[in-house]
Amino acid sequence: MADSSMDIVSNYDKQEIANAVNAAAKEVANRYDFKNVGAKVELSGESISMQANSEERCLAVLDVVQTWLVKRKVSLKHLDVPEAGPRLSGKEYKLDVPLKQGISTENAKKINKLIRDEGPKGVKSQIQGDELRVSSKSRDDLQAVQRMLNGADLDVALQYTNYR
């Protein structure tokens, strides 16, 4: 019998992120506490740009965006929020939050080691660019790997594709 396999990837749905940012923009435009503070949010390429006239208001806009992303079932692990926080640009505070996609080499090695150490015996995994290919004789072992990785505290959001 042939081996069963699956790919472990970290991708986000661009349309869901666009929907969440548009909904957040509507909420920011209509909410009373954001009136007259110049608060706005938009999706620009591979990052979400927010601005307001104070640092606190800019962080509040980020909170609204995160709330909408969770409602749209997009993992917050795809956001790469800068440690420094909003930066002052003229009279406005701006915050650009890039979106992360793909599994870094460091995280791929960590996942690979976790599968080797704690996963079922006979499960093989290999790094292929920014994804991992996991194969085994049994589909049950692949499902056990999925459960184990979902329970692990990793800094990337994982999806399982190409399940054969």
Order of alpha helices (4+ residues) and beta strands (2+ residues): beta-alpha-beta-beta-alpha-beta-beta-alpha-beta-beta-alpha-beta
